[in-house]
Each structure stands twice: as structure tokens, then as C-alpha cells.
Amino acid sequence: MTYTVRPDEIAFLIKPVEFDKHGNWSGEIATAVAMHKDSAIKKKELSHLVDLVTLINAFLDVMNYDDYVYDTVEQHRNDTIELEMKNQPPIYEEVEGTEGKVIRLTAFTKTEGNA
């Protein structure tokens, strides 16, 4: 999957670094900021976006030694994911007379074979 940063965007990049001799990742990361070479972002807005990106980067450092910060953000993330999942329609419905669940297929359902 590739993505090209557009002129009106700034991107925060995370790259895994430090692998053992078996190719297993140690958990260490490197971070960077990327923007389009012909950025259309005004200086004032760019300054604010860079401020936000550096706060994200600072969080990644602080969470390694401050359990309260990590736990607080983790709980917020979990709550957000749970809320999003509640807003999704169920992917199956129980149908009377069946032993299991029947999956509802739509024109957008990805299937294999002749489903």
C-alpha cells in the first residue's frame, strides 16, 4: 500500500527499526514528518500542524516511562474503537429455523467463489 502526501497535508511516519538476526522486530521505531514538495499549507497552519506532530512524537517517548499517560491514552483509544463498533451494522443476523447465523451479503460484500 502506498500513499502520496498531497500539497494540503502533512504526514507523521513511523518506521520499525532494530531487528534481531531472525528478522524479529525489537519494538524500536524511528519517526519522521513528510510533506509535499509543493506544499500549499500556509506558514501559520504549518506551524500548528508541526506542533501537533511533535506532540504525537513526544507522546510516543513519554508512554515508555509514564504508565498513567499510556493507560489514559490506551483507554481513550479503546473507548473510541468500542463506540465506532457500536455504530456499525451487524454483519450477521439470526434467522429462525437455522442452526447458526446467516451472513447478509450486499453488492459490496467481498467474497470468494460463487457467493
Summary of the structure (lengths in Angstrom):
residues: 115
radius of gyration: 21.6
end to end distance: 27.0
largest distance: 64.1
contacts: 197
relative contact order: 0.09
helix: 35%
strand: 19%
